[in-house]
Amino acid sequence: QVQLVESGGGLVQPGDSLRLSCAASGFAFRHAAMNWVRQVPGKGLEWVSTIGPLLNSASYADSVKGRFTISRDNSKNTLYLQMNNLKPEDTGVYYCDYRATRGQGTQVTVSS
């Protein structure tokens, strides 16, 4: 079955960077469009970014555009999210998402 395992979160200060990873298994990762979404405190689930399967086309929420970069390594079945210039409003639990299936998430806290 589909399994997604996120890692790489942590507590950082505003302006810092983090790189999230998502190890995927149980489906044809190289053919899958993959998403990052986040659960922000007091809000619902928020879409962050999507990367296409073969052409590696990427799209981003306006709130992260220019600061976050999504990427993938199909040889490792792994999805990444490079997050630069983090802001307090980026705080939340980050999930990788495949067809509405998500892992356990990884906590990102941005605070001074």
C-alpha positions, -999 to 999 in steps of 0.1 A, spaced: 0 0 0 10 36 -3 35 47 24 48 82 28 73 91 55 82 127 61 113 139 79 135 170 83 113 193 104 125 212 134 126 244 154 143 273 136 145 310 137 130 334 111 152 336 81 166 301 85 163 272 61 151 236 63 150 207 39 121 183 42 122 148 28 95 123 20 103 87 14 76 71 -8 68 34 -14 39 12 -26 32 30 -59 49 41 -91 66 72 -77 83 82 -109 49 85 -126 32 103 -98 24 140 -93 34 147 -57 23 175 -33 34 192 -1 6 204 21 7 218 56 -16 221 86 -12 255 101 -24 261 137 -59 274 137 -64 268 100 -72 240 77 -50 220 55 -31 243 31 -16 234 -3 21 244 -5 35 229 -38 31 203 -65 57 187 -87 48 168 -119 59 132 -126 81 133 -156 86 169 -167 93 180 -131 70 210 -136 64 227 -103 38 251 -88 37 269 -55 13 287 -33 18 325 -34 27 325 2 59 304 -4 68 313 -40 104 324 -43 113 309 -9 104 272 -12 116 247 -39 101 213 -45 122 186 -61 123 149 -65 148 120 -69 130 93 -88 160 69 -83 154 71 -45 116 75 -45 120 106 -25 104 140 -26 120 171 -11 110 206 -1 138 231 4 125 260 25 145 292 27 139 325 45 114 308 68 88 330 85 67 324 117 36 319 95 53 289 80 49 271 113 29 239 109 29 202 103 41 195 68 29 164 49 37 150 15 6 140 -4 -2 115 -31 -38 113 -42 -50 125 -7 -28 100 11 -4 115 35 23 104 59 25 112 96 39 147 89 69 166 102 66 196 125 82 229 114 83 256 140 97 291 131 101 312 161 126 337 176 
